[in-house]
Amino acid sequence: MNLKLKAALQTAGILVVTSTIAVGIQLLFTTLTAKELTNLLAIGSITFLIYCMYQVVLSRLEYEQKVDEIAKK
């Protein structure tokens, strides 16, 4: 696949995802109450923080494994 086609497909994908997110957010704001939005934001924030914690732990373990591999050589 040449680079121009690959760039066009990636750009189209980004536009589709962005449009879908925008429509989804608009639907959320029109159908949910303030209390429900607050709960959704809280759940989303907690989920994001757990994911960040997982990434930090994973990075530390990968780093330690790389150091052990280097030390064995």
PDB file of N, CA, C and O in Angstrom:
ATOM      1  N   MET A   1       0.865  -1.177   0.000  1.00  0.00           N
ATOM      2  CA  MET A   1       0.000   0.000   0.000  1.00  0.00           C
ATOM      3  C   MET A   1       0.907   1.234   0.000  1.00  0.00           C
ATOM      4  O   MET A   1       1.821   1.337   0.818  1.00  0.00           O
ATOM      5  N   ASN A   2       0.653   2.160  -0.913  1.00  0.00           N
ATOM      6  CA  ASN A   2       1.527   3.334  -0.952  1.00  0.00           C
ATOM      7  C   ASN A   2       1.153   4.322   0.151  1.00  0.00           C
ATOM      8  O   ASN A   2       0.083   4.237   0.755  1.00  0.00           O
ATOM      9  N   LEU A   3       2.050   5.245   0.390  1.00  0.00           N
ATOM     10  CA  LEU A   3       1.883   6.163   1.523  1.00  0.00           C
ATOM     11  C   LEU A   3       0.700   7.108   1.358  1.00  0.00           C
ATOM     12  O   LEU A   3       0.045   7.446   2.344  1.00  0.00           O
ATOM     13  N   LYS A   4       0.417   7.536   0.149  1.00  0.00           N
ATOM     14  CA  LYS A   4      -0.706   8.459  -0.064  1.00  0.00           C
ATOM     15  C   LYS A   4      -2.037   7.798   0.271  1.00  0.00           C
ATOM     16  O   LYS A   4      -2.905   8.417   0.887  1.00  0.00           O
ATOM     17  N   LEU A   5      -2.195   6.550  -0.132  1.00  0.00           N
ATOM     18  CA  LEU A   5      -3.426   5.825   0.173  1.00  0.00           C
ATOM     19  C   LEU A   5      -3.532   5.555   1.673  1.00  0.00           C
ATOM     20  O   LEU A   5      -4.603   5.693   2.266  1.00  0.00           O
ATOM     21  N   LYS A   6      -2.417   5.170   2.272  1.00  0.00           N
ATOM     22  CA  LYS A   6      -2.409   4.906   3.712  1.00  0.00           C
ATOM     23  C   LYS A   6      -2.763   6.171   4.501  1.00  0.00           C
ATOM     24  O   LYS A   6      -3.531   6.113   5.461  1.00  0.00           O
ATOM     25  N   ALA A   7      -2.198   7.313   4.091  1.00  0.00           N
ATOM     26  CA  ALA A   7      -2.506   8.587   4.758  1.00  0.00           C
ATOM     27  C   ALA A   7      -3.972   8.952   4.582  1.00  0.00           C
ATOM     28  O   ALA A   7      -4.607   9.437   5.519  1.00  0.00           O
ATOM     29  N   ALA A   8      -4.517   8.724   3.388  1.00  0.00           N
ATOM     30  CA  ALA A   8      -5.932   9.034   3.140  1.00  0.00           C
ATOM     31  C   ALA A   8      -6.840   8.162   3.998  1.00  0.00           C
ATOM     32  O   ALA A   8      -7.821   8.655   4.553  1.00  0.00           O
ATOM     33  N   LEU A   9      -6.529   6.879   4.114  1.00  0.00           N
ATOM     34  CA  LEU A   9      -7.340   5.976   4.933  1.00  0.00           C
ATOM     35  C   LEU A   9      -7.267   6.352   6.412  1.00  0.00           C
ATOM     36  O   LEU A   9      -8.284   6.332   7.106  1.00  0.00           O
ATOM     37  N   GLN A  10      -6.080   6.695   6.896  1.00  0.00           N
ATOM     38  CA  GLN A  10      -5.944   7.091   8.294  1.00  0.00           C
ATOM     39  C   GLN A  10      -6.692   8.395   8.567  1.00  0.00           C
ATOM     40  O   GLN A  10      -7.331   8.539   9.609  1.00  0.00           O
ATOM     41  N   THR A  11      -6.615   9.342   7.634  1.00  0.00           N
ATOM     42  CA  THR A  11      -7.344  10.607   7.790  1.00  0.00           C
ATOM     43  C   THR A  11      -8.849  10.357   7.812  1.00  0.00           C
ATOM     44  O   THR A  11      -9.562  10.929   8.637  1.00  0.00           O
ATOM     45  N   ALA A  12      -9.330   9.514   6.917  1.00  0.00           N
ATOM     46  CA  ALA A  12     -10.761   9.191   6.894  1.00  0.00           C
ATOM     47  C   ALA A  12     -11.164   8.506   8.201  1.00  0.00           C
ATOM     48  O   ALA A  12     -12.228   8.799   8.746  1.00  0.00           O
ATOM     49  N   GLY A  13     -10.349   7.623   8.696  1.00  0.00           N
ATOM     50  CA  GLY A  13     -10.643   6.950   9.959  1.00  0.00           C
ATOM     51  C   GLY A  13     -10.718   7.927  11.121  1.00  0.00           C
ATOM     52  O   GLY A  13     -11.606   7.827  11.969  1.00  0.00           O
ATOM     53  N   ILE A  14      -9.786   8.871  11.159  1.00  0.00           N
ATOM     54  CA  ILE A  14      -9.788   9.881  12.224  1.00  0.00           C
ATOM     55  C   ILE A  14     -11.058  10.722  12.153  1.00  0.00           C
ATOM     56  O   ILE A  14     -11.672  11.016  13.179  1.00  0.00           O
ATOM     57  N   LEU A  15     -11.451  11.109  10.937  1.00  0.00           N
ATOM     58  CA  LEU A  15     -12.666  11.912  10.779  1.00  0.00           C
ATOM     59  C   LEU A  15     -13.916  11.134  11.200  1.00  0.00           C
ATOM     60  O   LEU A  15     -14.816  11.705  11.816  1.00  0.00           O
ATOM     61  N   VAL A  16     -13.981   9.858  10.880  1.00  0.00           N
ATOM     62  CA  VAL A  16     -15.125   9.032  11.267  1.00  0.00           C
ATOM     63  C   VAL A  16     -15.202   8.898  12.784  1.00  0.00           C
ATOM     64  O   VAL A  16     -16.270   9.053  13.375  1.00  0.00           O
ATOM     65  N   VAL A  17     -14.076   8.613  13.401  1.00  0.00           N
ATOM     66  CA  VAL A  17     -14.051   8.459  14.860  1.00  0.00           C
ATOM     67  C   VAL A  17     -14.423   9.770  15.541  1.00  0.00           C
ATOM     68  O   VAL A  17     -15.208   9.776  16.488  1.00  0.00           O
ATOM     69  N   THR A  18     -13.865  10.878  15.067  1.00  0.00           N
ATOM     70  CA  THR A  18     -14.170  12.187  15.656  1.00  0.00           C
ATOM     71  C   THR A  18     -15.642  12.527  15.513  1.00  0.00           C
ATOM     72  O   THR A  18     -16.263  13.003  16.462  1.00  0.00           O
ATOM     73  N   SER A  19     -16.205  12.287  14.339  1.00  0.00           N
ATOM     74  CA  SER A  19     -17.627  12.566  14.116  1.00  0.00           C
ATOM     75  C   SER A  19     -18.505  11.692  15.006  1.00  0.00           C
ATOM     76  O   SER A  19     -19.495  12.163  15.566  1.00  0.00           O
ATOM     77  N   THR A  20     -18.142  10.430  15.133  1.00  0.00           N
ATOM     78  CA  THR A  20     -18.910   9.514  15.972  1.00  0.00           C
ATOM     79  C   THR A  20     -18.879   9.954  17.428  1.00  0.00           C
ATOM     80  O   THR A  20     -19.901   9.923  18.112  1.00  0.00           O
ATOM     81  N   ILE A  21     -17.723  10.357  17.894  1.00  0.00           N
ATOM     82  CA  ILE A  21     -17.602  10.825  19.280  1.00  0.00           C
ATOM     83  C   ILE A  21     -18.431  12.088  19.483  1.00  0.00           C
ATOM     84  O   ILE A  21     -19.117  12.222  20.496  1.00  0.00           O
ATOM     85  N   ALA A  22     -18.373  13.012  18.533  1.00  0.00           N
ATOM     86  CA  ALA A  22     -19.144  14.251  18.655  1.00  0.00           C
ATOM     87  C   ALA A  22     -20.641  13.972  18.719  1.00  0.00           C
ATOM     88  O   ALA A  22     -21.341  14.552  19.549  1.00  0.00           O
ATOM     89  N   VAL A  23     -21.135  13.100  17.862  1.00  0.00           N
ATOM     90  CA  VAL A  23     -22.559  12.748  17.870  1.00  0.00           C
ATOM     91  C   VAL A  23     -22.922  12.037  19.176  1.00  0.00           C
ATOM     92  O   VAL A  23     -23.979  12.293  19.753  1.00  0.00           O
ATOM     93  N   GLY A  24     -22.049  11.153  19.632  1.00  0.00           N
ATOM     94  CA  GLY A  24     -22.293  10.448  20.892  1.00  0.00           C
ATOM     95  C   GLY A  24     -22.367  11.387  22.076  1.00  0.00           C
ATOM     96  O   GLY A  24     -23.234  11.244  22.938  1.00  0.00           O
ATOM     97  N   ILE A  25     -21.458  12.348  22.120  1.00  0.00           N
ATOM     98  CA  ILE A  25     -21.469  13.325  23.219  1.00  0.00           C
ATOM     99  C   ILE A  25     -22.739  14.170  23.159  1.00  0.00           C
ATOM    100  O   ILE A  25     -23.354  14.446  24.188  1.00  0.00           O
ATOM    101  N   GLN A  26     -23.124  14.573  21.969  1.00  0.00           N
ATOM    102  CA  GLN A  26     -24.360  15.353  21.816  1.00  0.00           C
ATOM    103  C   GLN A  26     -25.567  14.555  22.308  1.00  0.00           C
ATOM    104  O   GLN A  26     -26.430  15.104  22.993  1.00  0.00           O
ATOM    105  N   LEU A  27     -25.636  13.283  21.972  1.00  0.00           N
ATOM    106  CA  LEU A  27     -26.745  12.439  22.438  1.00  0.00           C
ATOM    107  C   LEU A  27     -26.720  12.291  23.955  1.00  0.00           C
ATOM    108  O   LEU A  27     -27.766  12.306  24.603  1.00  0.00           O
ATOM    109  N   LEU A  28     -25.514  12.145  24.523  1.00  0.00           N
ATOM    110  CA  LEU A  28     -25.416  12.033  25.982  1.00  0.00           C
ATOM    111  C   LEU A  28     -25.949  13.279  26.669  1.00  0.00           C
ATOM    112  O   LEU A  28     -26.703  13.186  27.638  1.00  0.00           O
ATOM    113  N   PHE A  29     -25.562  14.439  26.172  1.00  0.00           N
ATOM    114  CA  PHE A  29     -25.991  15.682  26.814  1.00  0.00           C
ATOM    115  C   PHE A  29     -27.487  15.925  26.678  1.00  0.00           C
ATOM    116  O   PHE A  29     -28.092  16.558  27.544  1.00  0.00           O
ATOM    117  N   THR A  30     -28.083  15.434  25.615  1.00  0.00           N
ATOM    118  CA  THR A  30     -29.514  15.680  25.442  1.00  0.00           C
ATOM    119  C   THR A  30     -30.382  14.648  26.161  1.00  0.00           C
ATOM    120  O   THR A  30     -31.549  14.920  26.444  1.00  0.00           O
ATOM    121  N   THR A  31     -29.832  13.465  26.461  1.00  0.00           N
ATOM    122  CA  THR A  31     -30.666  12.425  27.060  1.00  0.00           C
ATOM    123  C   THR A  31     -30.403  12.199  28.546  1.00  0.00           C
ATOM    124  O   THR A  31     -31.262  11.656  29.240  1.00  0.00           O
ATOM    125  N   LEU A  32     -29.245  12.601  29.046  1.00  0.00           N
ATOM    126  CA  LEU A  32     -28.919  12.332  30.447  1.00  0.00           C
ATOM    127  C   LEU A  32     -29.141  13.557  31.311  1.00  0.00           C
ATOM    128  O   LEU A  32     -29.021  14.694  30.854  1.00  0.00           O
ATOM    129  N   THR A  33     -29.470  13.302  32.574  1.00  0.00           N
ATOM    130  CA  THR A  33     -29.623  14.391  33.530  1.00  0.00           C
ATOM    131  C   THR A  33     -28.250  14.774  34.077  1.00  0.00           C
ATOM    132  O   THR A  33     -27.257  14.094  33.820  1.00  0.00           O
ATOM    133  N   ALA A  34     -28.205  15.866  34.830  1.00  0.00           N
ATOM    134  CA  ALA A  34     -26.939  16.327  35.403  1.00  0.00           C
ATOM    135  C   ALA A  34     -26.368  15.291  36.371  1.00  0.00           C
ATOM    136  O   ALA A  34     -25.154  15.089  36.413  1.00  0.00           O
ATOM    137  N   LYS A  35     -27.219  14.642  37.137  1.00  0.00           N
ATOM    138  CA  LYS A  35     -26.775  13.616  38.084  1.00  0.00           C
ATOM    139  C   LYS A  35     -26.158  12.431  37.340  1.00  0.00           C
ATOM    140  O   LYS A  35     -25.116  11.911  37.740  1.00  0.00           O
ATOM    141  N   GLU A  36     -26.801  12.016  36.271  1.00  0.00           N
ATOM    142  CA  GLU A  36     -26.285  10.894  35.494  1.00  0.00           C
ATOM    143  C   GLU A  36     -24.960  11.250  34.819  1.00  0.00           C
ATOM    144  O   GLU A  36     -24.056  10.417  34.743  1.00  0.00           O
ATOM    145  N   LEU A  37     -24.845  12.481  34.330  1.00  0.00           N
ATOM    146  CA  LEU A  37     -23.589  12.924  33.729  1.00  0.00           C
ATOM    147  C   LEU A  37     -22.460  12.966  34.758  1.00  0.00           C
ATOM    148  O   LEU A  37     -21.319  12.614  34.456  1.00  0.00           O
ATOM    149  N   THR A  38     -22.789  13.400  35.976  1.00  0.00           N
ATOM    150  CA  THR A  38     -21.797  13.431  37.048  1.00  0.00           C
ATOM    151  C   THR A  38     -21.313  12.020  37.365  1.00  0.00           C
ATOM    152  O   THR A  38     -20.113  11.792  37.517  1.00  0.00           O
ATOM    153  N   ASN A  39     -22.231  11.088  37.463  1.00  0.00           N
ATOM    154  CA  ASN A  39     -21.854   9.695  37.726  1.00  0.00           C
ATOM    155  C   ASN A  39     -21.009   9.130  36.585  1.00  0.00           C
ATOM    156  O   ASN A  39     -20.024   8.432  36.827  1.00  0.00           O
ATOM    157  N   LEU A  40     -21.388   9.427  35.358  1.00  0.00           N
ATOM    158  CA  LEU A  40     -20.640   8.953  34.195  1.00  0.00           C
ATOM    159  C   LEU A  40     -19.226   9.529  34.184  1.00  0.00           C
ATOM    160  O   LEU A  40     -18.267   8.818  33.883  1.00  0.00           O
ATOM    161  N   LEU A  41     -19.097  10.800  34.506  1.00  0.00           N
ATOM    162  CA  LEU A  41     -17.781  11.432  34.564  1.00  0.00           C
ATOM    163  C   LEU A  41     -16.926  10.815  35.667  1.00  0.00           C
ATOM    164  O   LEU A  41     -15.731  10.590  35.477  1.00  0.00           O
ATOM    165  N   ALA A  42     -17.536  10.544  36.817  1.00  0.00           N
ATOM    166  CA  ALA A  42     -16.803   9.926  37.917  1.00  0.00           C
ATOM    167  C   ALA A  42     -16.321   8.524  37.548  1.00  0.00           C
ATOM    168  O   ALA A  42     -15.171   8.171  37.809  1.00  0.00           O
ATOM    169  N   ILE A  43     -17.184   7.745  36.955  1.00  0.00           N
ATOM    170  CA  ILE A  43     -16.811   6.386  36.542  1.00  0.00           C
ATOM    171  C   ILE A  43     -15.722   6.430  35.477  1.00  0.00           C
ATOM    172  O   ILE A  43     -14.772   5.649  35.523  1.00  0.00           O
ATOM    173  N   GLY A  44     -15.858   7.337  34.526  1.00  0.00           N
ATOM    174  CA  GLY A  44     -14.846   7.493  33.491  1.00  0.00           C
ATOM    175  C   GLY A  44     -13.494   7.901  34.052  1.00  0.00           C
ATOM    176  O   GLY A  44     -12.457   7.388  33.630  1.00  0.00           O
ATOM    177  N   SER A  45     -13.508   8.831  35.009  1.00  0.00           N
ATOM    178  CA  SER A  45     -12.259   9.291  35.627  1.00  0.00           C
ATOM    179  C   SER A  45     -11.580   8.167  36.394  1.00  0.00           C
ATOM    180  O   SER A  45     -10.368   7.983  36.285  1.00  0.00           O
ATOM    181  N   ILE A  46     -12.347   7.425  37.160  1.00  0.00           N
ATOM    182  CA  ILE A  46     -11.782   6.317  37.930  1.00  0.00           C
ATOM    183  C   ILE A  46     -11.219   5.254  36.994  1.00  0.00           C
ATOM    184  O   ILE A  46     -10.132   4.726  37.231  1.00  0.00           O
ATOM    185  N   THR A  47     -11.947   4.942  35.941  1.00  0.00           N
ATOM    186  CA  THR A  47     -11.476   3.959  34.964  1.00  0.00           C
ATOM    187  C   THR A  47     -10.172   4.424  34.319  1.00  0.00           C
ATOM    188  O   THR A  47      -9.244   3.630  34.161  1.00  0.00           O
ATOM    189  N   PHE A  48     -10.091   5.695  33.947  1.00  0.00           N
ATOM    190  CA  PHE A  48      -8.882   6.239  33.347  1.00  0.00           C
ATOM    191  C   PHE A  48      -7.707   6.172  34.321  1.00  0.00           C
ATOM    192  O   PHE A  48      -6.597   5.821  33.919  1.00  0.00           O
ATOM    193  N   LEU A  49      -7.929   6.498  35.581  1.00  0.00           N
ATOM    194  CA  LEU A  49      -6.853   6.453  36.574  1.00  0.00           C
ATOM    195  C   LEU A  49      -6.376   5.021  36.812  1.00  0.00           C
ATOM    196  O   LEU A  49      -5.180   4.790  36.987  1.00  0.00           O
ATOM    197  N   ILE A  50      -7.296   4.062  36.821  1.00  0.00           N
ATOM    198  CA  ILE A  50      -6.896   2.655  36.961  1.00  0.00           C
ATOM    199  C   ILE A  50      -6.063   2.230  35.758  1.00  0.00           C
ATOM    200  O   ILE A  50      -5.069   1.522  35.912  1.00  0.00           O
ATOM    201  N   TYR A  51      -6.457   2.654  34.570  1.00  0.00           N
ATOM    202  CA  TYR A  51      -5.686   2.328  33.369  1.00  0.00           C
ATOM    203  C   TYR A  51      -4.283   2.939  33.445  1.00  0.00           C
ATOM    204  O   TYR A  51      -3.303   2.284  33.090  1.00  0.00           O
ATOM    205  N   CYS A  52      -4.186   4.183  33.902  1.00  0.00           N
ATOM    206  CA  CYS A  52      -2.868   4.826  34.049  1.00  0.00           C
ATOM    207  C   CYS A  52      -2.006   4.077  35.055  1.00  0.00           C
ATOM    208  O   CYS A  52      -0.812   3.882  34.827  1.00  0.00           O
ATOM    209  N   MET A  53      -2.601   3.659  36.158  1.00  0.00           N
ATOM    210  CA  MET A  53      -1.860   2.899  37.163  1.00  0.00           C
ATOM    211  C   MET A  53      -1.368   1.586  36.561  1.00  0.00           C
ATOM    212  O   MET A  53      -0.228   1.189  36.801  1.00  0.00           O
ATOM    213  N   TYR A  54      -2.203   0.916  35.792  1.00  0.00           N
ATOM    214  CA  TYR A  54      -1.811  -0.326  35.121  1.00  0.00           C
ATOM    215  C   TYR A  54      -0.632  -0.082  34.190  1.00  0.00           C
ATOM    216  O   TYR A  54       0.311  -0.874  34.165  1.00  0.00           O
ATOM    217  N   GLN A  55      -0.672   1.006  33.425  1.00  0.00           N
ATOM    218  CA  GLN A  55       0.413   1.317  32.501  1.00  0.00           C
ATOM    219  C   GLN A  55       1.724   1.577  33.231  1.00  0.00           C
ATOM    220  O   GLN A  55       2.788   1.169  32.764  1.00  0.00           O
ATOM    221  N   VAL A  56       1.655   2.250  34.369  1.00  0.00           N
ATOM    222  CA  VAL A  56       2.869   2.518  35.154  1.00  0.00           C
ATOM    223  C   VAL A  56       3.463   1.213  35.670  1.00  0.00           C
ATOM    224  O   VAL A  56       4.671   0.998  35.572  1.00  0.00           O
ATOM    225  N   VAL A  57       2.621   0.341  36.219  1.00  0.00           N
ATOM    226  CA  VAL A  57       3.094  -0.942  36.738  1.00  0.00           C
ATOM    227  C   VAL A  57       3.665  -1.790  35.603  1.00  0.00           C
ATOM    228  O   VAL A  57       4.720  -2.404  35.762  1.00  0.00           O
ATOM    229  N   LEU A  58       2.982  -1.828  34.465  1.00  0.00           N
ATOM    230  CA  LEU A  58       3.462  -2.589  33.314  1.00  0.00           C
ATOM    231  C   LEU A  58       4.810  -2.059  32.830  1.00  0.00           C
ATOM    232  O   LEU A  58       5.709  -2.843  32.525  1.00  0.00           O
ATOM    233  N   SER A  59       4.956  -0.757  32.758  1.00  0.00           N
ATOM    234  CA  SER A  59       6.224  -0.165  32.323  1.00  0.00           C
ATOM    235  C   SER A  59       7.350  -0.517  33.279  1.00  0.00           C
ATOM    236  O   SER A  59       8.465  -0.814  32.849  1.00  0.00           O
ATOM    237  N   ARG A  60       7.064  -0.484  34.575  1.00  0.00           N
ATOM    238  CA  ARG A  60       8.081  -0.831  35.565  1.00  0.00           C
ATOM    239  C   ARG A  60       8.505  -2.282  35.417  1.00  0.00           C
ATOM    240  O   ARG A  60       9.697  -2.584  35.472  1.00  0.00           O
ATOM    241  N   LEU A  61       7.561  -3.174  35.232  1.00  0.00           N
ATOM    242  CA  LEU A  61       7.880  -4.594  35.069  1.00  0.00           C
ATOM    243  C   LEU A  61       8.672  -4.848  33.785  1.00  0.00           C
ATOM    244  O   LEU A  61       9.613  -5.641  33.781  1.00  0.00           O
ATOM    245  N   GLU A  62       8.288  -4.169  32.688  1.00  0.00           N
ATOM    246  CA  GLU A  62       9.022  -4.316  31.436  1.00  0.00           C
ATOM    247  C   GLU A  62      10.447  -3.791  31.583  1.00  0.00           C
ATOM    248  O   GLU A  62      11.393  -4.382  31.062  1.00  0.00           O
ATOM    249  N   TYR A  63      10.589  -2.672  32.300  1.00  0.00           N
ATOM    250  CA  TYR A  63      11.910  -2.095  32.530  1.00  0.00           C
ATOM    251  C   TYR A  63      12.781  -3.058  33.332  1.00  0.00           C
ATOM    252  O   TYR A  63      13.939  -3.291  32.986  1.00  0.00           O
ATOM    253  N   GLU A  64      12.225  -3.611  34.397  1.00  0.00           N
ATOM    254  CA  GLU A  64      12.979  -4.557  35.215  1.00  0.00           C
ATOM    255  C   GLU A  64      13.378  -5.790  34.411  1.00  0.00           C
ATOM    256  O   GLU A  64      14.484  -6.304  34.581  1.00  0.00           O
ATOM    257  N   GLN A  65      12.499  -6.267  33.545  1.00  0.00           N
ATOM    258  CA  GLN A  65      12.807  -7.421  32.714  1.00  0.00           C
ATOM    259  C   GLN A  65      13.941  -7.095  31.738  1.00  0.00           C
ATOM    260  O   GLN A  65      14.839  -7.911  31.531  1.00  0.00           O
ATOM    261  N   LYS A  66      13.897  -5.897  31.138  1.00  0.00           N
ATOM    262  CA  LYS A  66      14.963  -5.483  30.225  1.00  0.00           C
ATOM    263  C   LYS A  66      16.295  -5.377  30.954  1.00  0.00           C
ATOM    264  O   LYS A  66      17.327  -5.791  30.426  1.00  0.00           O
ATOM    265  N   VAL A  67      16.280  -4.824  32.170  1.00  0.00           N
ATOM    266  CA  VAL A  67      17.510  -4.697  32.952  1.00  0.00           C
ATOM    267  C   VAL A  67      18.074  -6.076  33.262  1.00  0.00           C
ATOM    268  O   VAL A  67      19.284  -6.286  33.173  1.00  0.00           O
ATOM    269  N   ASP A  68      17.213  -7.012  33.624  1.00  0.00           N
ATOM    270  CA  ASP A  68      17.664  -8.381  33.904  1.00  0.00           C
ATOM    271  C   ASP A  68      18.270  -9.021  32.667  1.00  0.00           C
ATOM    272  O   ASP A  68      19.289  -9.707  32.760  1.00  0.00           O
ATOM    273  N   GLU A  69      17.650  -8.803  31.497  1.00  0.00           N
ATOM    274  CA  GLU A  69      18.187  -9.349  30.251  1.00  0.00           C
ATOM    275  C   GLU A  69      19.549  -8.763  29.936  1.00  0.00           C
ATOM    276  O   GLU A  69      20.453  -9.481  29.510  1.00  0.00           O
ATOM    277  N   ILE A  70      19.700  -7.471  30.142  1.00  0.00           N
ATOM    278  CA  ILE A  70      20.985  -6.819  29.887  1.00  0.00           C
ATOM    279  C   ILE A  70      22.040  -7.318  30.874  1.00  0.00           C
ATOM    280  O   ILE A  70      23.193  -7.533  30.500  1.00  0.00           O
ATOM    281  N   ALA A  71      21.647  -7.501  32.122  1.00  0.00           N
ATOM    282  CA  ALA A  71      22.585  -7.957  33.147  1.00  0.00           C
ATOM    283  C   ALA A  71      23.072  -9.379  32.868  1.00  0.00           C
ATOM    284  O   ALA A  71      24.214  -9.719  33.179  1.00  0.00           O
ATOM    285  N   LYS A  72      22.208 -10.206  32.284  1.00  0.00           N
ATOM    286  CA  LYS A  72      22.586 -11.586  31.979  1.00  0.00           C
ATOM    287  C   LYS A  72      23.614 -11.661  30.854  1.00  0.00           C
ATOM    288  O   LYS A  72      24.399 -12.606  30.783  1.00  0.00           O
ATOM    289  N   LYS A  73      23.605 -10.647  29.967  1.00  0.00           N
ATOM    290  CA  LYS A  73      24.549 -10.634  28.841  1.00  0.00           C
ATOM    291  C   LYS A  73      25.875 -10.212  29.367  1.00  0.00           C
ATOM    292  O   LYS A  73      26.840 -10.124  28.609  1.00  0.00           O
TER     293      LYS A  73
END
